[in-house]
Amino acid sequence: MKKLLVFMGFVGSLGLLQAQQDPQFTVGQYQGLAYQNPALVGSHDAICATMIGRLQWVGFGGGEPSTFVFSAESPFRLFNKDHGVGLTIMSDQLGQETTMVAKLQYAYKLYSVGPGTLSFGLGLGYISKTLGNEWVSSDPREQDVFIPENGASEGGLDLDFGLYYKIDDKLSVGLSSTHLTGSKFNTILGEKTLSGTSKQFNYQIDRTYYLNVLYEQPISSNGMWVLKPGLFVKSDIASTTFALGALAEYNQQFWGGIDYRVQDAISLMLGANFQMNGINAAGGLLKVGYSYDFTTSQIGKYSSGSHELFVRYCFSITPEIKEEEHHTVRFL
């Protein structure tokens, strides 16, 4: 528990990261995450399922951030217009704080916006915050009105909005915000301090803004090698994180690269795409990626780095073609 207290102290001392509540991703953000931008649902023109697992600052001794995300999405056509629908579930834990998010997402596509496609997205769901009860403090915690002896939990409405512009095989730009409702949890607990004051659970969900830009440029004469540089910005106004990096992809199958998150980490990324065969389907694409973060902040003295695993499977349903025979009185 002493290591946990030291860990929480370091997090509070890092001005770049201290106010940001949304989890950090590395390799996943290069593949497009519906959690960050609902306008991405349906953008793969296939039914897709995505899973991400991230263990941050491994080896610190307890309480390190751990994040797990599952999302499923599908395009559909209605009234001669293209749409997308999705579901995202996220679990994020940091010390005694646990965040759970479940949301439905919808996207609407507009074609022929310049040379590309523009999508508008909306996410609506539920977010909850839970605090544990394993408190260690130098002063008697019974005197602090904001330390729940038995833990606390509260939840509320969550709303996201996003824009996504894509030029096939050239450029993609995403601009979005999560937690637009800015939910405030103000709950009077049944516990009381030694002076008789009722304890409280107060928590503010901060809006988080994202800008993701990814460019594609062939770097070989035969087009087998493609370079994909990217810029990623995450901000809750109080603090902002910048990341720059690039992936190099060979033959649309193997890829790898490097990412630099300012004052936080240098990351290495590796991945591969596998073409799969499916039943009653045109086959599917399995994409697997991994990143390792070398922490460059002060936390790097106490951590062996961060690991992230990304898996996505996409497939398109192809209707089975039935052969029919027709006979007439002329040709029997």
GIHUSUL-V845762 format. One record per residue. N is the residue number from 1. SS is DSSP state (H for helix, E for strand, L for the rest). PHI is phi in whole degrees, 0 to 359 (none if undefined). PSI is psi as a letter, one per 20 degrees, with the letter a starting at -180 (NA if undefined). Layout:
# GIHUSUL-V845762
n->N ss->SS phi->PHI psi->PSI
n->N ss->SS phi->PHI psi->PSI
This chain:
# GIHUSUL-V845762
n->1 ss->L phi->none psi->h
n->2 ss->H phi->296 psi->h
n->3 ss->H phi->296 psi->h
n->4 ss->H phi->296 psi->g
n->5 ss->H phi->295 psi->g
n->6 ss->H phi->298 psi->g
n->7 ss->H phi->301 psi->g
n->8 ss->H phi->297 psi->h
n->9 ss->H phi->295 psi->g
n->10 ss->H phi->295 psi->g
n->11 ss->H phi->300 psi->g
n->12 ss->H phi->292 psi->h
n->13 ss->H phi->275 psi->i
n->14 ss->L phi->271 psi->o
n->15 ss->L phi->301 psi->h
n->16 ss->L phi->291 psi->h
n->17 ss->L phi->244 psi->i
n->18 ss->L phi->297 psi->h
n->19 ss->L phi->264 psi->i
n->20 ss->L phi->280 psi->p
n->21 ss->L phi->258 psi->h
n->22 ss->L phi->294 psi->q
n->23 ss->L phi->293 psi->q
n->24 ss->L phi->266 psi->q
n->25 ss->L phi->232 psi->q
n->26 ss->L phi->243 psi->e
n->27 ss->H phi->295 psi->h
n->28 ss->H phi->297 psi->h
n->29 ss->H phi->290 psi->h
n->30 ss->H phi->285 psi->i
n->31 ss->L phi->257 psi->i
n->32 ss->L phi->84 psi->o
n->33 ss->L phi->243 psi->p
n->34 ss->L phi->294 psi->h
n->35 ss->L phi->300 psi->h
n->36 ss->L phi->276 psi->h
n->37 ss->L phi->213 psi->o
n->38 ss->H phi->294 psi->i
n->39 ss->H phi->293 psi->i
n->40 ss->H phi->280 psi->i
n->41 ss->L phi->295 psi->p
n->42 ss->L phi->85 psi->i
n->43 ss->L phi->286 psi->i
n->44 ss->L phi->272 psi->i
n->45 ss->L phi->54 psi->k
n->46 ss->L phi->198 psi->r
n->47 ss->E phi->280 psi->p
n->48 ss->E phi->230 psi->q
n->49 ss->E phi->234 psi->p
n->50 ss->E phi->233 psi->p
n->51 ss->E phi->229 psi->p
n->52 ss->E phi->226 psi->p
n->53 ss->E phi->233 psi->p
n->54 ss->E phi->229 psi->p
n->55 ss->E phi->245 psi->o
n->56 ss->L phi->255 psi->q
n->57 ss->L phi->54 psi->l
n->58 ss->L phi->298 psi->q
n->59 ss->L phi->89 psi->j
n->60 ss->L phi->290 psi->h
n->61 ss->L phi->116 psi->j
n->62 ss->L phi->129 psi->p
n->63 ss->L phi->85 psi->j
n->64 ss->L phi->295 psi->q
n->65 ss->L phi->296 psi->p
n->66 ss->E phi->223 psi->p
n->67 ss->E phi->228 psi->p
n->68 ss->E phi->226 psi->p
n->69 ss->E phi->228 psi->p
n->70 ss->E phi->232 psi->p
n->71 ss->E phi->218 psi->q
n->72 ss->E phi->227 psi->q
n->73 ss->E phi->211 psi->q
n->74 ss->E phi->204 psi->q
n->75 ss->E phi->277 psi->q
n->76 ss->E phi->206 psi->q
n->77 ss->E phi->243 psi->p
n->78 ss->E phi->215 psi->p
n->79 ss->L phi->55 psi->k
n->80 ss->L phi->61 psi->k
n->81 ss->E phi->235 psi->q
n->82 ss->E phi->264 psi->p
n->83 ss->E phi->227 psi->r
n->84 ss->E phi->219 psi->q
n->85 ss->E phi->222 psi->q
n->86 ss->E phi->205 psi->r
n->87 ss->E phi->226 psi->p
n->88 ss->E phi->231 psi->p
n->89 ss->E phi->233 psi->p
n->90 ss->E phi->228 psi->p
n->91 ss->E phi->233 psi->p
n->92 ss->E phi->225 psi->p
n->93 ss->E phi->232 psi->p
n->94 ss->E phi->222 psi->o
n->95 ss->L phi->60 psi->c
n->96 ss->L phi->269 psi->j
n->97 ss->E phi->261 psi->p
n->98 ss->E phi->237 psi->p
n->99 ss->E phi->244 psi->p
n->100 ss->E phi->237 psi->p
n->101 ss->E phi->227 psi->p
n->102 ss->E phi->225 psi->p
n->103 ss->E phi->210 psi->q
n->104 ss->E phi->267 psi->q
n->105 ss->E phi->228 psi->q
n->106 ss->E phi->222 psi->q
n->107 ss->E phi->224 psi->q
n->108 ss->E phi->236 psi->p
n->109 ss->E phi->258 psi->p
n->110 ss->E phi->241 psi->o
n->111 ss->E phi->271 psi->r
n->112 ss->E phi->57 psi->k
n->113 ss->E phi->266 psi->n
n->114 ss->L phi->66 psi->c
n->115 ss->L phi->274 psi->j
n->116 ss->E phi->231 psi->a
n->117 ss->E phi->240 psi->p
n->118 ss->E phi->249 psi->p
n->119 ss->E phi->239 psi->q
n->120 ss->E phi->250 psi->p
n->121 ss->E phi->228 psi->q
n->122 ss->E phi->223 psi->p
n->123 ss->E phi->238 psi->p
n->124 ss->E phi->224 psi->p
n->125 ss->E phi->190 psi->b
n->126 ss->E phi->228 psi->p
n->127 ss->E phi->235 psi->p
n->128 ss->E phi->227 psi->q
n->129 ss->E phi->237 psi->p
n->130 ss->E phi->229 psi->p
n->131 ss->E phi->248 psi->p
n->132 ss->L phi->281 psi->a
n->133 ss->L phi->230 psi->j
n->134 ss->L phi->264 psi->m
n->135 ss->L phi->270 psi->p
n->136 ss->L phi->231 psi->p
n->137 ss->L phi->217 psi->q
n->138 ss->L phi->288 psi->h
n->139 ss->L phi->261 psi->q
n->140 ss->L phi->303 psi->o
n->141 ss->H phi->291 psi->i
n->142 ss->H phi->295 psi->i
n->143 ss->H phi->270 psi->i
n->144 ss->L phi->267 psi->p
n->145 ss->L phi->291 psi->i
n->146 ss->L phi->258 psi->j
n->147 ss->L phi->253 psi->o
n->148 ss->L phi->284 psi->p
n->149 ss->L phi->296 psi->h
n->150 ss->L phi->253 psi->j
n->151 ss->L phi->80 psi->r
n->152 ss->E phi->203 psi->q
n->153 ss->E phi->209 psi->q
n->154 ss->E phi->204 psi->q
n->155 ss->E phi->209 psi->r
n->156 ss->E phi->192 psi->a
n->157 ss->E phi->291 psi->q
n->158 ss->E phi->231 psi->p
n->159 ss->E phi->225 psi->p
n->160 ss->E phi->235 psi->q
n->161 ss->E phi->217 psi->q
n->162 ss->E phi->207 psi->q
n->163 ss->E phi->236 psi->q
n->164 ss->E phi->217 psi->p
n->165 ss->E phi->242 psi->p
n->166 ss->E phi->223 psi->p
n->167 ss->E phi->252 psi->o
n->168 ss->L phi->308 psi->p
n->169 ss->L phi->58 psi->k
n->170 ss->L phi->220 psi->g
n->171 ss->E phi->207 psi->q
n->172 ss->E phi->221 psi->p
n->173 ss->E phi->227 psi->p
n->174 ss->E phi->238 psi->p
n->175 ss->E phi->226 psi->p
n->176 ss->E phi->205 psi->r
n->177 ss->E phi->217 psi->p
n->178 ss->E phi->256 psi->q
n->179 ss->L phi->60 psi->l
n->180 ss->L phi->297 psi->h
n->181 ss->L phi->290 psi->h
n->182 ss->L phi->53 psi->l
n->183 ss->L phi->304 psi->q
n->184 ss->E phi->244 psi->p
n->185 ss->E phi->256 psi->o
n->186 ss->E phi->233 psi->n
n->187 ss->E phi->239 psi->p
n->188 ss->E phi->274 psi->p
n->189 ss->E phi->274 psi->r
n->190 ss->E phi->285 psi->i
n->191 ss->E phi->279 psi->q
n->192 ss->E phi->228 psi->q
n->193 ss->L phi->283 psi->r
n->194 ss->L phi->298 psi->h
n->195 ss->L phi->274 psi->i
n->196 ss->L phi->95 psi->j
n->197 ss->L phi->283 psi->p
n->198 ss->E phi->290 psi->p
n->199 ss->E phi->281 psi->q
n->200 ss->E phi->230 psi->q
n->201 ss->E phi->243 psi->o
n->202 ss->E phi->245 psi->p
n->203 ss->E phi->210 psi->p
n->204 ss->E phi->249 psi->p
n->205 ss->L phi->275 psi->o
n->206 ss->L phi->275 psi->q
n->207 ss->L phi->292 psi->p
n->208 ss->E phi->236 psi->p
n->209 ss->E phi->247 psi->q
n->210 ss->E phi->232 psi->q
n->211 ss->E phi->230 psi->o
n->212 ss->E phi->237 psi->p
n->213 ss->E phi->232 psi->p
n->214 ss->E phi->227 psi->p
n->215 ss->E phi->243 psi->q
n->216 ss->L phi->237 psi->p
n->217 ss->E phi->215 psi->o
n->218 ss->E phi->299 psi->p
n->219 ss->L phi->238 psi->j
n->220 ss->L phi->227 psi->q
n->221 ss->L phi->296 psi->h
n->222 ss->L phi->269 psi->j
n->223 ss->L phi->75 psi->j
n->224 ss->L phi->287 psi->h
n->225 ss->E phi->255 psi->p
n->226 ss->E phi->231 psi->p
n->227 ss->E phi->261 psi->p
n->228 ss->E phi->233 psi->n
n->229 ss->E phi->285 psi->q
n->230 ss->E phi->218 psi->q
n->231 ss->E phi->234 psi->p
n->232 ss->E phi->225 psi->p
n->233 ss->E phi->234 psi->p
n->234 ss->E phi->230 psi->p
n->235 ss->E phi->212 psi->q
n->236 ss->L phi->244 psi->k
n->237 ss->L phi->76 psi->g
n->238 ss->L phi->292 psi->h
n->239 ss->L phi->213 psi->q
n->240 ss->E phi->224 psi->p
n->241 ss->E phi->246 psi->p
n->242 ss->E phi->246 psi->p
n->243 ss->E phi->224 psi->p
n->244 ss->E phi->232 psi->q
n->245 ss->E phi->186 psi->a
n->246 ss->E phi->200 psi->q
n->247 ss->E phi->248 psi->q
n->248 ss->E phi->245 psi->p
n->249 ss->E phi->246 psi->p
n->250 ss->E phi->249 psi->p
n->251 ss->L phi->57 psi->k
n->252 ss->L phi->56 psi->k
n->253 ss->L phi->232 psi->g
n->254 ss->E phi->246 psi->q
n->255 ss->E phi->212 psi->q
n->256 ss->E phi->196 psi->r
n->257 ss->E phi->182 psi->a
n->258 ss->E phi->223 psi->q
n->259 ss->E phi->222 psi->p
n->260 ss->E phi->238 psi->o
n->261 ss->E phi->258 psi->o
n->262 ss->L phi->304 psi->p
n->263 ss->L phi->59 psi->k
n->264 ss->L phi->222 psi->g
n->265 ss->E phi->198 psi->q
n->266 ss->E phi->247 psi->p
n->267 ss->E phi->237 psi->q
n->268 ss->E phi->251 psi->p
n->269 ss->E phi->230 psi->p
n->270 ss->E phi->223 psi->q
n->271 ss->E phi->193 psi->r
n->272 ss->E phi->207 psi->q
n->273 ss->E phi->247 psi->p
n->274 ss->E phi->238 psi->p
n->275 ss->E phi->279 psi->p
n->276 ss->E phi->249 psi->q
n->277 ss->L phi->258 psi->p
n->278 ss->L phi->236 psi->r
n->279 ss->L phi->273 psi->p
n->280 ss->L phi->54 psi->k
n->281 ss->E phi->217 psi->r
n->282 ss->E phi->278 psi->j
n->283 ss->E phi->93 psi->r
n->284 ss->E phi->221 psi->r
n->285 ss->E phi->242 psi->p
n->286 ss->E phi->256 psi->p
n->287 ss->E phi->242 psi->p
n->288 ss->E phi->234 psi->p
n->289 ss->E phi->220 psi->q
n->290 ss->E phi->218 psi->q
n->291 ss->E phi->225 psi->q
n->292 ss->E phi->235 psi->p
n->293 ss->E phi->260 psi->p
n->294 ss->E phi->269 psi->o
n->295 ss->E phi->290 psi->p
n->296 ss->L phi->255 psi->i
n->297 ss->L phi->278 psi->a
n->298 ss->H phi->298 psi->h
n->299 ss->H phi->296 psi->h
n->300 ss->H phi->301 psi->h
n->301 ss->H phi->291 psi->h
n->302 ss->L phi->241 psi->j
n->303 ss->L phi->231 psi->q
n->304 ss->L phi->267 psi->j
n->305 ss->L phi->114 psi->a
n->306 ss->E phi->234 psi->q
n->307 ss->E phi->241 psi->q
n->308 ss->E phi->218 psi->p
n->309 ss->E phi->241 psi->p
n->310 ss->E phi->237 psi->p
n->311 ss->E phi->224 psi->p
n->312 ss->E phi->221 psi->p
n->313 ss->E phi->235 psi->p
n->314 ss->E phi->234 psi->q
n->315 ss->E phi->209 psi->q
n->316 ss->E phi->241 psi->p
n->317 ss->E phi->281 psi->p
n->318 ss->L phi->249 psi->o
n->319 ss->L phi->302 psi->p
n->320 ss->L phi->287 psi->p
n->321 ss->L phi->273 psi->p
n->322 ss->L phi->262 psi->p
n->323 ss->L phi->272 psi->p
n->324 ss->L phi->235 psi->q
n->325 ss->L phi->249 psi->p
n->326 ss->L phi->236 psi->p
n->327 ss->L phi->239 psi->q
n->328 ss->L phi->235 psi->r
n->329 ss->L phi->291 psi->i
n->330 ss->L phi->277 psi->h
n->331 ss->L phi->237 psi->o
n->332 ss->L phi->249 psi->NA
